[in-house]
Amino acid sequence: MPKLLEAGRIVNTHGVRGEVKIDPWCDGPEFLCDFDIFYIDGAPVKVLQARPHGACVLARLEGVTDLDQALALKNKVVHIDRTGIELPEGRYFIADLLGLTVLDDATGAEVGKLTEVLPQPASDVYVVVGEGKKYMIPAVPAFLAAVEPEKGTIRVRMMEGLAVDEN
C-alpha cells in the first residue's frame, strides 16, 4: 500500500495573499483540514492554516505568500501521508480498493477487477470490469459480503441488472 495517498487537487487561488482552494477527494473537507503536512509533487509542504469553505478547503501553505506563487500550484494534486490515520471499521481508502479482485460470494467465481469508485449521494458505486462485461455495484451491505484488501478481494452478492454493458 502506498505511503502517500491522493487527497485532492488545488483548483484555484483565494484572495491575494497566497491561499489555495483545494477540491478534497476524501469524505469531506474537515478530514483534509486535520493534516499539518501536504505533499505536492512529492515534496512536503507545511500547512499553516486550513479551513473548510463549502465543499472545498482553503489553505495557507508555507512558502506561498502571494497570488503568483499560489497560481503556480493550480491543478497540482495534494497527497497526504497515511501513517497514523485510523479509519473506522468498514471504511477503506479508495486507493487500497482499486485493482482488487471481485468475487461472487455465492459461487466464488471471479466477477472482475474493481476499476473505479463513483461517489454518489446515497452510496459509492463500484465499477467492476470482467470478461466482456462491466458491472455497477452499489457499495452497500446488501451487495457487499466482504471487503478484504489484505486478501486482495471483495466478495459481492450478485443479482440481475448489475451488468451495464459489454466491453
Secondary structure in CASP SS format (residue, H / E / C, confidence):
PFRMAT SS
TARGET T0000
AUTHOR 0000-0000-0000
METHOD secondary structure of the structure
MODEL  1
M C 1.00
P C 1.00
K C 1.00
L E 1.00
L E 1.00
E E 1.00
A E 1.00
G E 1.00
R E 1.00
I E 1.00
V E 1.00
N E 1.00
T E 1.00
H E 1.00
G C 1.00
V C 1.00
R C 1.00
G C 1.00
E E 1.00
V E 1.00
K E 1.00
I E 1.00
D E 1.00
P E 1.00
W C 1.00
C C 1.00
D C 1.00
G C 1.00
P H 1.00
E H 1.00
F H 1.00
L H 1.00
C H 1.00
D C 1.00
F C 1.00
D C 1.00
I E 1.00
F E 1.00
Y E 1.00
I E 1.00
D C 1.00
G C 1.00
A E 1.00
P E 1.00
V E 1.00
K E 1.00
V E 1.00
L E 1.00
Q E 1.00
A E 1.00
R E 1.00
P E 1.00
H E 1.00
G C 1.00
A C 1.00
C E 1.00
V E 1.00
L E 1.00
A E 1.00
R E 1.00
L E 1.00
E C 1.00
G C 1.00
V C 1.00
T C 1.00
D C 1.00
L H 1.00
D H 1.00
Q H 1.00
A H 1.00
L H 1.00
A C 1.00
L C 1.00
K C 1.00
N C 1.00
K C 1.00
V E 1.00
V E 1.00
H E 1.00
I E 1.00
D E 1.00
R C 1.00
T C 1.00
G C 1.00
I C 1.00
E C 1.00
L C 1.00
P C 1.00
E C 1.00
G C 1.00
R C 1.00
Y C 1.00
F C 1.00
I H 1.00
A H 1.00
D H 1.00
L H 1.00
L C 1.00
G C 1.00
L C 1.00
T E 1.00
V E 1.00
L E 1.00
D E 1.00
D C 1.00
A C 1.00
T C 1.00
G C 1.00
A C 1.00
E E 1.00
V E 1.00
G E 1.00
K E 1.00
L E 1.00
T E 1.00
E E 1.00
V E 1.00
L E 1.00
P C 1.00
Q C 1.00
P C 1.00
A C 1.00
S C 1.00
D C 1.00
V E 1.00
Y E 1.00
V E 1.00
V E 1.00
V E 1.00
G E 1.00
E C 1.00
G C 1.00
K E 1.00
K E 1.00
Y E 1.00
M E 1.00
I E 1.00
P E 1.00
A C 1.00
V C 1.00
P C 1.00
A C 1.00
F C 1.00
L E 1.00
A E 1.00
A E 1.00
V E 1.00
E E 1.00
P C 1.00
E C 1.00
K C 1.00
G C 1.00
T E 1.00
I E 1.00
R E 1.00
V E 1.00
R C 1.00
M C 1.00
M C 1.00
E C 1.00
G C 1.00
L C 1.00
A E 1.00
V E 1.00
D E 1.00
E E 1.00
N C 1.00
END
